[in-house]
């Protein structure tokens, strides 16, 4: 006959212990994702701010060369500096010599040019435009204003 001994020692983890560990890992992962979301939003705003600020140099040199910028909201892909303010869509006809920069797209950063946001003129050094966060409130951290008078964006 075969002698069968009762098992008195258990080795390994029970199913309940494994489920508790998995639940704790899930909770920690959720906390990490929530806490990093704010950093992602700030990084996107910083990226949009840097991209928008890069157009300020083009606007200043445009002023020196007698050009203008669009009188309506900037449109990605259109010239930053044109021969006349109202006609920046026809790139070939309205290019100012030495200026080929176009308005950068902000969609990757989840920002957009605000409609009707352009004001002032390049010639007088008072040109400004605004960006709003897509789906944002249009105020506070959801708003970026770029102004030639201050030579920067905030």
PAMAR-358484 format. One record per residue (C-alpha): residue number from 1; x, z, y; chain; residue in one letter. Coordinates in nm, 2 decimals. Each point is the difference from the previous one (the first is absolute). Layout:
% residues N
+------+--------+--------+--------+-------+------+
| resi |      X |      Z |      Y | chain | resn |
+------+--------+--------+--------+-------+------+
|  NUM |      X |      Z |      Y |     A |    A |
...
+------+--------+--------+--------+-------+------+
***
This chain:
% residues 154
+------+--------+--------+--------+-------+------+
| resi |      X |      Z |      Y | chain | resn |
+------+--------+--------+--------+-------+------+
|    1 |   0.00 |   0.00 |   0.00 |     A |    X |
|    2 |   0.10 |  -0.07 |   0.35 |     A |    X |
|    3 |   0.05 |   0.31 |   0.22 |     A |    X |
|    4 |  -0.17 |  -0.06 |   0.33 |     A |    X |
|    5 |   0.11 |   0.23 |   0.28 |     A |    X |
|    6 |  -0.21 |   0.07 |   0.31 |     A |    X |
|    7 |   0.16 |  -0.12 |   0.32 |     A |    X |
|    8 |   0.05 |   0.30 |   0.22 |     A |    X |
|    9 |   0.24 |  -0.16 |   0.25 |     A |    X |
|   10 |  -0.14 |  -0.27 |   0.23 |     A |    X |
|   11 |   0.24 |  -0.24 |   0.16 |     A |    X |
|   12 |  -0.08 |  -0.23 |   0.30 |     A |    X |
|   13 |  -0.27 |   0.00 |   0.26 |     A |    X |
|   14 |  -0.37 |   0.02 |  -0.04 |     A |    X |
|   15 |  -0.23 |  -0.26 |   0.15 |     A |    X |
|   16 |  -0.12 |   0.24 |   0.26 |     A |    X |
|   17 |   0.35 |   0.08 |   0.12 |     A |    X |
|   18 |   0.08 |  -0.37 |   0.04 |     A |    X |
|   19 |  -0.32 |  -0.06 |   0.19 |     A |    X |
|   20 |   0.08 |   0.28 |   0.24 |     A |    X |
|   21 |   0.35 |  -0.14 |   0.07 |     A |    X |
|   22 |  -0.15 |  -0.35 |   0.06 |     A |    X |
|   23 |  -0.26 |   0.15 |   0.24 |     A |    X |
|   24 |   0.27 |   0.18 |   0.19 |     A |    X |
|   25 |   0.21 |  -0.32 |   0.03 |     A |    X |
|   26 |  -0.31 |  -0.19 |   0.12 |     A |    X |
|   27 |  -0.07 |   0.26 |   0.27 |     A |    X |
|   28 |   0.36 |   0.00 |   0.12 |     A |    X |
|   29 |   0.00 |  -0.39 |   0.01 |     A |    X |
|   30 |  -0.32 |   0.01 |   0.21 |     A |    X |
|   31 |   0.16 |   0.25 |   0.25 |     A |    X |
|   32 |   0.31 |  -0.22 |   0.04 |     A |    X |
|   33 |  -0.21 |  -0.31 |   0.06 |     A |    X |
|   34 |  -0.21 |   0.17 |   0.26 |     A |    X |
|   35 |   0.30 |   0.15 |   0.18 |     A |    X |
|   36 |   0.19 |  -0.33 |   0.02 |     A |    X |
|   37 |  -0.30 |  -0.20 |   0.14 |     A |    X |
|   38 |   0.07 |   0.14 |   0.35 |     A |    X |
|   39 |   0.36 |  -0.12 |  -0.03 |     A |    X |
|   40 |  -0.12 |  -0.35 |  -0.10 |     A |    X |
|   41 |  -0.23 |  -0.02 |   0.30 |     A |    X |
|   42 |   0.28 |   0.11 |   0.24 |     A |    X |
|   43 |   0.24 |  -0.25 |  -0.15 |     A |    X |
|   44 |  -0.25 |  -0.29 |   0.05 |     A |    X |
|   45 |  -0.06 |   0.11 |   0.36 |     A |    X |
|   46 |   0.38 |   0.02 |   0.06 |     A |    X |
|   47 |   0.04 |  -0.35 |  -0.15 |     A |    X |
|   48 |  -0.27 |  -0.14 |   0.22 |     A |    X |
|   49 |   0.15 |   0.17 |   0.30 |     A |    X |
|   50 |   0.34 |  -0.15 |  -0.07 |     A |    X |
|   51 |  -0.14 |  -0.35 |  -0.06 |     A |    X |
|   52 |  -0.21 |   0.01 |   0.32 |     A |    X |
|   53 |   0.30 |   0.13 |   0.20 |     A |    X |
|   54 |   0.21 |  -0.30 |  -0.11 |     A |    X |
|   55 |  -0.23 |  -0.22 |   0.21 |     A |    X |
|   56 |   0.09 |   0.19 |   0.31 |     A |    X |
|   57 |   0.35 |  -0.16 |   0.02 |     A |    X |
|   58 |  -0.16 |  -0.35 |  -0.03 |     A |    X |
|   59 |  -0.25 |   0.08 |   0.28 |     A |    X |
|   60 |   0.28 |   0.11 |   0.23 |     A |    X |
|   61 |   0.21 |  -0.31 |  -0.06 |     A |    X |
|   62 |  -0.32 |  -0.20 |   0.03 |     A |    X |
|   63 |  -0.05 |   0.15 |   0.35 |     A |    X |
|   64 |   0.35 |  -0.10 |   0.09 |     A |    X |
|   65 |  -0.06 |  -0.36 |  -0.10 |     A |    X |
|   66 |  -0.34 |  -0.03 |   0.18 |     A |    X |
|   67 |  -0.22 |   0.01 |  -0.30 |     A |    X |
|   68 |  -0.33 |   0.18 |  -0.07 |     A |    X |
|   69 |  -0.17 |   0.16 |  -0.30 |     A |    X |
|   70 |  -0.35 |  -0.04 |  -0.13 |     A |    X |
|   71 |  -0.27 |   0.14 |   0.23 |     A |    X |
|   72 |  -0.22 |   0.09 |  -0.30 |     A |    X |
|   73 |   0.09 |   0.21 |  -0.30 |     A |    X |
|   74 |   0.32 |  -0.11 |  -0.17 |     A |    X |
|   75 |  -0.04 |  -0.21 |  -0.32 |     A |    X |
|   76 |   0.26 |   0.02 |  -0.28 |     A |    X |
|   77 |   0.19 |  -0.33 |  -0.02 |     A |    X |
|   78 |  -0.06 |  -0.11 |   0.36 |     A |    X |
|   79 |   0.28 |  -0.01 |   0.26 |     A |    X |
|   80 |   0.09 |   0.32 |   0.18 |     A |    X |
|   81 |   0.13 |  -0.19 |   0.30 |     A |    X |
|   82 |  -0.19 |  -0.31 |   0.11 |     A |    X |
|   83 |  -0.01 |  -0.23 |   0.31 |     A |    X |
|   84 |  -0.34 |   0.13 |   0.10 |     A |    X |
|   85 |  -0.19 |   0.31 |  -0.09 |     A |    X |
|   86 |  -0.32 |  -0.16 |  -0.12 |     A |    X |
|   87 |   0.16 |  -0.26 |  -0.23 |     A |    X |
|   88 |   0.23 |   0.16 |  -0.26 |     A |    X |
|   89 |  -0.16 |  -0.16 |  -0.31 |     A |    X |
|   90 |   0.16 |  -0.35 |   0.03 |     A |    X |
|   91 |   0.36 |   0.11 |  -0.08 |     A |    X |
|   92 |   0.16 |  -0.35 |   0.06 |     A |    X |
|   93 |  -0.16 |  -0.05 |   0.34 |     A |    X |
|   94 |   0.03 |   0.35 |   0.14 |     A |    X |
|   95 |   0.34 |   0.11 |  -0.11 |     A |    X |
|   96 |   0.24 |   0.13 |   0.27 |     A |    X |
|   97 |   0.35 |  -0.12 |  -0.06 |     A |    X |
|   98 |   0.20 |   0.25 |  -0.20 |     A |    X |
|   99 |  -0.31 |   0.19 |  -0.12 |     A |    X |
|  100 |  -0.13 |  -0.05 |  -0.35 |     A |    X |
|  101 |  -0.11 |   0.36 |  -0.10 |     A |    X |
|  102 |  -0.35 |   0.04 |  -0.12 |     A |    X |
|  103 |  -0.23 |   0.30 |  -0.01 |     A |    X |
|  104 |   0.08 |   0.19 |  -0.33 |     A |    X |
|  105 |  -0.27 |   0.07 |  -0.25 |     A |    X |
|  106 |  -0.10 |   0.37 |  -0.02 |     A |    X |
|  107 |  -0.23 |  -0.03 |  -0.30 |     A |    X |
|  108 |   0.27 |   0.12 |  -0.25 |     A |    X |
|  109 |   0.02 |   0.33 |   0.19 |     A |    X |
|  110 |  -0.39 |   0.02 |   0.02 |     A |    X |
|  111 |   0.00 |  -0.05 |   0.38 |     A |    X |
|  112 |  -0.15 |  -0.28 |   0.22 |     A |    X |
|  113 |   0.01 |  -0.12 |   0.35 |     A |    X |
|  114 |  -0.29 |   0.14 |   0.19 |     A |    X |
|  115 |  -0.24 |  -0.26 |   0.13 |     A |    X |
|  116 |   0.02 |  -0.05 |   0.37 |     A |    X |
|  117 |   0.30 |   0.23 |   0.00 |     A |    X |
|  118 |   0.23 |  -0.21 |   0.22 |     A |    X |
|  119 |   0.01 |   0.09 |   0.37 |     A |    X |
|  120 |   0.23 |  -0.07 |   0.29 |     A |    X |
|  121 |   0.25 |  -0.28 |   0.03 |     A |    X |
|  122 |   0.35 |  -0.06 |  -0.13 |     A |    X |
|  123 |   0.10 |  -0.14 |   0.34 |     A |    X |
|  124 |  -0.08 |   0.33 |   0.18 |     A |    X |
|  125 |   0.14 |   0.21 |  -0.29 |     A |    X |
|  126 |  -0.33 |   0.17 |  -0.06 |     A |    X |
|  127 |  -0.10 |  -0.17 |  -0.33 |     A |    X |
|  128 |  -0.13 |   0.24 |  -0.27 |     A |    X |
|  129 |  -0.17 |  -0.03 |  -0.33 |     A |    X |
|  130 |  -0.14 |   0.24 |  -0.25 |     A |    X |
|  131 |  -0.02 |   0.03 |  -0.38 |     A |    X |
|  132 |  -0.26 |   0.20 |  -0.20 |     A |    X |
|  133 |   0.02 |   0.13 |  -0.35 |     A |    X |
|  134 |  -0.23 |  -0.20 |  -0.23 |     A |    X |
|  135 |  -0.29 |   0.23 |  -0.08 |     A |    X |
|  136 |   0.12 |   0.26 |   0.26 |     A |    X |
|  137 |  -0.16 |   0.16 |   0.30 |     A |    X |
|  138 |   0.19 |  -0.20 |   0.26 |     A |    X |
|  139 |   0.13 |   0.32 |   0.16 |     A |    X |
|  140 |   0.28 |   0.24 |  -0.05 |     A |    X |
|  141 |   0.23 |  -0.09 |  -0.29 |     A |    X |
|  142 |  -0.23 |  -0.30 |  -0.08 |     A |    X |
|  143 |   0.11 |  -0.17 |   0.33 |     A |    X |
|  144 |   0.33 |  -0.16 |   0.11 |     A |    X |
|  145 |   0.04 |  -0.12 |   0.36 |     A |    X |
|  146 |   0.30 |  -0.22 |   0.10 |     A |    X |
|  147 |   0.07 |  -0.04 |   0.37 |     A |    X |
|  148 |   0.26 |  -0.20 |   0.19 |     A |    X |
|  149 |  -0.01 |   0.24 |   0.29 |     A |    X |
|  150 |   0.14 |   0.28 |  -0.23 |     A |    X |
|  151 |   0.19 |  -0.25 |  -0.22 |     A |    X |
|  152 |  -0.13 |   0.15 |  -0.32 |     A |    X |
|  153 |  -0.28 |   0.09 |  -0.23 |     A |    X |
|  154 |  -0.16 |   0.34 |  -0.07 |     A |    X |
+------+--------+--------+--------+-------+------+
***
